[in-house]
Amino acid sequence: MYPKTWELARMIDDGKTTEDITAGEILTRKAQRLADKLNSKMKRDLTKDPLVTAMAIELYEPTLKAHLMKAWSQPADDYEEED
């Protein structure tokens, strides 16, 4: 099952068919876009002090830690986007 995203539409628009596109590819493209945004806004602030970063993420969204740990424990191809 593919995540329902604009990224899938962009890949199809680029000439790929749904048979050619893996969920992992979609996630990789979405992750790269987010990494680019983080880099443009934060530069290397997130990597300077992991403890401060962890605390900031918890302040930003208290449940994000658990969601990240779950996400890191599963392969990207097993991912199903939550509605």
N, C-alpha and C positions, 0 to 999 in steps of 0.2 A: 504494500500500500504506500502511495506517495503522499508526502505532506502536501496539503493544499496551500500553495503559495504562489506569489507572483514570480518567484524564481523559476518554478516549473514553466510558467507561461513564457518567461524570457528565454529559457533553453529551447523550448519548442519554436519560438520565433527565430532563434539562431539556426534553425534547420534540423534540430534533433527530433527524433520521434520518441514517444513515451517508452517504446521498447528499448531505446538506446540509453535512457536516463535511469540512473539508480538513485535510490533515496540518499545514499551516501554522497553522491555528487551534488544533490540539491543542498544537503546540510553543509557540505564543504563550502559551497558558494555563499550561502547565508552566513556561515561563520566567518568567512573572509571579509564580507561586507561589514560585519559587526567589528571585527578586529581592526579594519581600516578606520572605522569611526572612532573606536577607542584610541587608536594611535594618533589620530588627528586632534583629538581633544585632550588626551591624557599624556601623550608621549610615553615616557617610561615611568610615570608616577606609580603605576600599578605594580611594577616589579622592584621598586626601590626597597620596600619594606613589606614583605608578605603578611606580617601580623597586622599592620595598619590597613592593608588592603582587605584582609579577611574581616576585620572589624567594620570597615566602611561598607562592605557588601552586606554584612548582617544588619547594620543600621539602615541601609537603603531598602532591603527587603529581608525581613527575618526568616522567611521560609526558603530563601534562595540557596542557602548552604545545603540543605537536605536535597533539594532538586538537583544541584550541581553534583553532589556525591552520587546520586542515582544515575545521572546522565553519564558520568565518567566511568561507571561500572558496566555499561552496556555498549556493544559495538554500534557504530553509527547506522549501519544497515538495519538494525533492529528497532530503530527509533520510529515512533509514531507521534506526530504532533498532537498536543492536547487541544481540544476545541475551546 
